[in-house]
Structure formats: C-alpha cells, structure tokens
C-alpha cells in the first residue's frame, strides 16, 4: 500500500511538472484574468512598491565573479537527479486588459541578476497584492475544504524587485510558503508568471549558520497577450528557488547553468532568487548556492540536498489515491 501511494504521488508530481512546463500554452488548462480582477488596493500596492526606494536594511549579495567565467557567469553542467519542480503550482497569467502588446519582445526584459530590496512598508503592500491575487485566482482558497490555510492567513516576509518585477514570499500559520510574481506595466496593467504553495514543514527551525530549500520550481514558457489573444512568447522559462535562512546568514548566491551566479535576497529568515532561462527545460537541476555568514565565512551547498520535508497535512486528496505531497 505504501509503495502504491508513493508511486501515485510520483505520477501526480510528474503530471504537475508536465503541466507547468506546458503552462502558458493556450491549448493547456490554465487560468486567465483581466487586469480588472485585481482591485484598486492591490494595484496601488504594486505601484507603491515600484515607487519606493530600496531599503538598505534588507540584504542582497552581489554575485561573485567565478574564476574563468566571463562576466561572472559560472556555467555548471547539469548533473544528478532532477530537482522538485513545483510542490503545488498554478501556471497562469494576469494579462493587461487594455489590449496593448508587451513593451518589448522579451517577457522578462528588465530582469536583473542583483535584486533591489523592498522596505517593510513595501513588503506589507506586496503581501496585500499577493493575497489579493491568490484570492482572485482562487487556487489557494479552493484548498480550504482540505484544511489548508486561506490566502488571508498568509503574511509577507520578503519582497524584492528585479527591474519591473516584484517577487513576494509569504508564510502561513503552520510554516507553509506561498509566493507570487507581479509586474507593473507602463500602461498600468498587471501580469503574473504564476505562484507556488507548499504543505506544512515537518522539521524545526533551520540552524543559525545554515539554509534550507522550500521550493525549486519553474513556470513557463512565457506568453504575451495582444488585444486579448494569447500568443506564444519568447520561449523563456521562469526559474525560482527559495527557503529558510539562519540568523547568521547574511548572503546567498545561487549558481545556475544558464544565468551564472544570481544574487539572492535574504530577509526575515528567508532567502529567494529567480531567473529566466531560454528553451523548454528548467534550469533548476543540481543547483548549488554559496552562503556568507556574519563572520565572513562562506560555504557552497547543494540545494537539492537541503529540501524541507513536508507533511501530508493540508494537501488535497485525490479520490481513490489519498493525499498528495511533494514527498517521494
């Protein structure tokens, strides 16, 4: 019985991964919402974040230049087993409702390797926008029937800007994670590349000098919307990873295959990094990260091996199969 459930979970996870990788294809099942689906308060929150100067209290670490890699782009070969794509995900777009094409040919034009931190007020505003976004989409609140926390029970712990994009990480009452990527458009619209939810962690707090991995995921390929018609985008996938950071961790740099070294944000016991990559294959296999501690020590760690174990509590049940979870 245990083997059967484990196999079913694996099949379910593989199906989820396939759905996510096909995510923005109009032939697949996904949600689309107009910009009007986010209320005025949520739109104002995002506008506030964009207009707010970076807070020097939040921590970001410039990517170190890897020896022998031009421009600091350390390229590592893919190796090892495939990392977990999404614990539970909705691949979706909130498209601008005014029928204006994207300002550039690239869905992620303006993205930066080093983030700008968002101050406490901006983080709270981002949390409001993210909760509103999840509530409108309905994916999180649909899980309340299974005992999962609703969107209003989550609070923002970290928000960062990379160009026009604001990535926000929230925590739930039992330590769950949820996130969203929101973008303000120059004509006032909002777009999202999707979001992720997790179950309840089964481990205690992370050690002061360590990090762990809550999510390593990917959404895409990207699309663009012109006059209300979804068209193929530039084929870029959005990769992201985040987790908990101990109190002595002051910096995290994620080493990727396609983008080299990505500076992570570290704030309120959480670290996060995300990056676009070309093609149809996620850039999340065998990721490593270098941490910097208060005393200046550094350590390179395999993110795959630091994943937080999740309990089945809070995950929806599939009829005849039992609860699903990212656990193997």
C-alpha distance (Angstrom), angle and dihedral (degrees) to the residues before:
residue distance angle dihedral
X1 . . .
X2 3.79 . .
X3 3.80 90.8 .
X4 3.79 91.1 49.4
X5 3.81 92.5 52.0
X6 3.78 91.7 46.2
X7 3.81 91.0 51.7
X8 3.79 90.4 47.7
X9 3.78 90.6 51.6
X10 3.78 90.4 49.8
X11 3.79 90.9 50.9
X12 3.78 90.1 47.5
X13 3.80 90.9 49.9
X14 3.83 91.7 48.5
X15 3.80 89.5 51.4
X16 3.80 90.3 49.6
X17 3.81 90.9 50.4
X18 3.80 91.5 49.8
X19 3.79 90.7 48.9
X20 3.79 91.7 49.9
X21 3.80 93.3 48.5
X22 3.79 89.9 50.9
X23 3.79 87.6 38.2
X24 3.77 103.7 124.9
X25 3.81 97.7 37.8
X26 3.80 107.1 116.4
X27 3.81 88.8 -136.8
X28 3.81 90.9 65.8
X29 3.76 128.5 77.0
X30 3.79 110.8 -94.1
X31 3.78 141.4 134.9
X32 3.79 124.0 -103.7
X33 3.76 124.5 -173.4
X34 3.75 133.8 178.3
X35 3.76 122.7 -117.8
X36 3.80 87.4 -105.2
X37 3.82 89.2 68.3
X38 3.80 88.8 77.7
X39 3.78 111.7 71.0
X40 3.77 126.2 -124.8
X41 3.80 92.1 -98.4
X42 3.80 92.3 55.9
X43 3.78 92.5 48.0
X44 3.79 90.6 47.5
X45 3.80 89.8 50.8
X46 3.78 92.0 56.3
X47 3.78 91.8 45.6
X48 3.81 88.5 52.1
X49 3.80 91.5 53.0
X50 3.77 93.2 50.8
X51 3.80 90.7 49.3
X52 3.82 95.2 45.8
X53 3.82 118.0 97.5
X54 3.82 114.8 -123.9
X55 3.81 116.1 -87.0
X56 3.78 111.6 -122.3
X57 3.81 89.0 -151.4
X58 3.78 92.9 72.4
X59 3.78 118.0 80.6
X60 3.77 130.1 -123.2
X61 3.78 126.6 162.8
X62 3.81 121.9 -144.6
X63 3.82 110.6 -124.2
X64 3.81 110.4 -100.9
X65 3.80 116.6 -124.4
X66 3.79 106.8 -108.5
X67 3.79 113.7 -135.2
X68 3.80 110.8 -102.3
X69 3.80 93.7 10.4
X70 3.82 115.6 111.2
X71 3.78 114.1 -131.0
X72 3.78 91.9 9.8
X73 3.81 91.1 -72.0
X74 3.78 105.2 143.9
X75 3.79 106.2 -169.6
X76 3.77 116.1 -156.6
X77 3.80 124.4 -170.1
X78 3.79 117.8 -115.0
X79 3.75 109.6 -103.3
X80 3.76 142.4 156.3
X81 3.78 128.1 29.0
X82 3.76 123.0 -31.7
X83 3.79 115.2 -85.0
X84 3.78 120.6 -124.2
X85 3.79 108.0 -84.4
X86 3.78 105.8 -160.4
X87 3.77 129.2 -11.3
X88 3.78 89.2 -155.1
X89 3.76 121.3 -19.0
X90 3.75 146.5 175.4
X91 3.80 114.1 -154.4
X92 3.76 103.7 -155.2
X93 3.78 147.0 138.2
X94 3.77 131.2 -138.7
X95 3.79 98.6 -153.8
X96 3.79 126.1 -158.0
X97 3.79 108.8 -98.0
X98 3.80 98.3 -146.2
X99 3.81 97.3 77.7
X100 3.80 96.6 -118.5
X101 3.83 119.5 141.5
X102 3.78 121.0 -119.3
X103 3.78 113.6 -78.8
X104 3.81 93.4 -119.1
X105 3.78 138.4 22.5
X106 3.80 91.9 -109.9
X107 3.78 120.6 76.0
X108 3.80 90.0 -149.1
X109 3.80 100.9 38.6
X110 3.78 109.0 148.6
X111 3.82 95.3 32.9
X112 3.82 113.5 143.0
X113 3.82 132.6 -155.5
X114 3.80 90.7 -138.1
X115 3.82 116.3 52.7
X116 3.76 131.1 -140.4
X117 3.81 112.5 -127.0
X118 3.79 119.9 -126.5
X119 3.81 119.8 -136.0
X120 3.81 124.5 -119.7
X121 3.80 94.0 -94.1
X122 3.78 91.2 48.3
X123 3.81 91.6 47.8
X124 3.80 90.4 53.1
X125 3.81 89.8 49.1
X126 3.81 90.2 48.9
X127 3.79 88.8 51.8
X128 3.81 90.0 53.8
X129 3.79 90.6 51.3
X130 3.81 92.7 45.3
X131 3.82 93.6 49.5
X132 3.79 89.9 47.3
X133 3.78 89.7 49.5
X134 3.81 93.6 50.9
X135 3.81 91.5 45.0
X136 3.81 91.7 52.3
X137 3.79 92.5 46.6
X138 3.79 89.1 48.2
X139 3.80 97.4 -151.0
X140 3.78 95.1 116.8
X141 3.79 97.4 40.4
X142 3.81 90.5 47.7
X143 3.81 86.6 66.4
X144 3.81 93.8 59.9
X145 3.80 88.8 90.7
X146 3.80 86.7 65.9
X147 3.80 94.9 50.5
X148 3.79 95.0 -96.6
X149 3.79 118.4 143.8
X150 3.79 116.3 -100.0
X151 3.78 124.1 -123.7
X152 3.79 93.0 -98.1
X153 3.82 90.1 60.8
X154 3.82 92.6 63.0
X155 3.81 125.1 87.4
X156 3.80 129.4 -163.0
X157 3.81 115.9 -109.5
X158 3.81 100.7 170.1
X159 3.77 137.0 18.0
X160 3.79 127.6 175.7
X161 3.80 138.3 177.7
X162 3.79 127.2 -136.8
X163 3.77 105.1 179.5
X164 3.83 108.3 -55.4
X165 3.82 93.3 -14.5
X166 3.81 125.4 97.6
X167 3.81 116.6 -163.1
X168 3.81 115.9 -167.1
X169 3.81 129.7 -170.3
X170 3.81 119.7 -159.3
X171 3.81 132.3 -171.4
X172 3.78 127.5 -144.6
X173 3.81 130.3 -141.8
X174 3.83 93.0 -92.4
X175 3.79 95.3 41.5
X176 3.81 96.8 -87.9
X177 3.79 119.0 153.1
X178 3.79 129.3 -135.0
X179 3.79 129.7 171.1
X180 3.77 144.0 178.0
X181 3.78 139.1 -169.0
X182 3.79 115.0 -140.0
X183 3.76 128.0 -178.2
X184 3.79 130.6 -167.4
X185 3.77 115.7 -142.0
X186 3.77 123.2 -146.4
X187 3.82 89.8 -115.9
X188 3.80 91.9 52.5
X189 3.80 102.4 -97.4
X190 3.79 127.8 130.3
X191 3.78 127.6 -135.6
X192 3.79 130.6 -174.3
X193 3.76 130.8 -161.8
X194 3.78 92.6 -156.3
X195 3.77 138.6 -92.1
X196 3.77 144.3 -115.5
X197 3.80 137.7 -134.4
X198 3.80 130.8 -165.2
X199 3.78 136.4 -161.9
X200 3.80 125.3 -117.3
X201 3.83 116.9 -60.6
X202 3.80 115.1 -120.0
X203 3.80 95.8 -156.2
X204 3.78 131.7 78.7
X205 3.80 126.7 -115.3
X206 3.79 118.1 -46.4
X207 3.82 117.2 -103.1
X208 3.81 116.6 -95.0
X209 3.81 93.9 -109.4
X210 3.81 97.8 40.4
X211 3.78 142.5 74.0
X212 3.78 130.6 -153.8
X213 3.79 134.2 -161.4
X214 3.79 122.3 -112.6
X215 3.81 97.4 169.9
X216 3.78 139.0 9.1
X217 3.77 105.4 177.2
X218 3.79 148.2 149.5
X219 3.80 135.6 -149.0
X220 3.80 127.1 -170.5
X221 2.94 161.1 -19.0
X222 3.78 90.4 -115.7
X223 3.79 126.3 -118.8
X224 3.76 135.5 -160.7
X225 3.78 128.9 -143.3
X226 3.80 121.5 -139.3
X227 3.80 118.9 -178.9
X228 3.79 89.9 -19.3
X229 3.82 94.7 -52.3
X230 3.81 118.0 118.5
X231 3.80 111.1 -134.8
X232 3.80 131.7 -179.3
X233 3.79 111.6 -84.4
X234 3.76 129.5 -148.2
X235 3.80 92.5 -66.8
X236 3.79 96.5 -108.7
X237 3.78 122.0 149.2
X238 3.79 121.9 -148.1
X239 3.80 111.1 -133.2
X240 3.76 123.1 -169.5
X241 3.78 141.1 171.1
X242 3.78 134.1 -178.5
X243 3.77 143.5 154.7
X244 3.78 145.9 147.6
X245 3.80 123.9 -43.6
X246 3.79 126.7 -157.0
X247 3.79 120.8 -121.4
X248 3.83 93.0 -103.3
X249 3.82 94.3 53.3
X250 3.81 110.3 103.0
X251 3.79 100.7 166.6
X252 3.81 142.4 20.8
X253 3.81 127.4 -169.7
X254 3.82 118.0 -170.8
X255 3.83 116.3 -149.0
X256 3.81 111.7 -143.6
X257 3.79 134.6 -178.9
X258 3.80 99.3 -132.5
X259 3.81 103.4 33.2
X260 3.79 104.2 27.8
X261 3.79 116.6 -139.3
X262 3.81 116.9 4.8
X263 3.80 119.8 -164.4
X264 3.80 110.9 -133.1
X265 3.78 126.9 -148.3
X266 3.81 115.3 -119.4
X267 3.79 118.3 -163.4
X268 3.81 139.2 140.1
X269 3.80 93.2 1.0
X270 3.82 94.3 -51.9
X271 3.82 132.9 101.6
X272 3.81 127.2 -164.1
X273 3.81 140.3 177.5
X274 3.81 132.6 171.8
X275 3.81 135.5 177.8
X276 3.81 140.8 173.8
X277 3.79 120.4 -117.9
X278 3.82 132.3 -172.8
X279 3.79 125.8 -115.2
X280 3.78 133.0 28.0
X281 3.81 99.2 -70.2
X282 3.82 120.4 88.8
X283 3.79 117.6 -121.6
X284 3.79 96.1 -136.5
X285 3.80 103.2 97.7
X286 3.79 117.6 123.7
X287 3.79 93.6 -12.9
X288 3.79 118.4 -175.1
X289 3.78 130.3 -166.2
X290 3.79 135.1 -161.7
X291 3.80 116.1 -138.8
X292 3.79 126.0 -157.7
X293 3.81 119.8 -153.0
X294 3.80 130.8 -154.5
X295 3.79 91.3 -101.1
X296 3.82 91.6 54.4
X297 3.79 97.5 -104.5
X298 3.81 117.1 140.2
X299 3.78 131.3 -159.3
X300 3.81 133.0 -176.8
X301 3.79 112.9 -137.7
X302 3.84 134.8 -173.9
X303 3.80 106.3 -120.6
X304 3.82 92.2 -158.3
X305 3.79 90.3 64.5
X306 3.81 94.3 48.3
X307 3.79 98.4 60.2
X308 3.79 116.7 140.4
X309 3.82 113.0 -119.5
X310 3.80 112.4 -126.2
X311 3.78 129.4 -150.8
X312 3.80 122.8 -129.2
X313 3.81 88.9 -119.9
X314 3.77 110.7 115.7
X315 3.80 96.6 17.2
X316 3.81 118.3 119.2
X317 3.77 119.6 -110.0
X318 3.78 122.2 -123.6
X319 3.83 109.9 -141.4
X320 3.78 108.9 -99.4
X321 3.79 93.6 5.8
X322 3.80 107.3 67.2
X323 3.79 126.9 -136.8
X324 3.77 121.9 -15.2
X325 3.79 124.6 -140.1
X326 3.79 140.0 157.4
X327 3.79 90.0 -106.7
X328 3.79 114.9 114.4
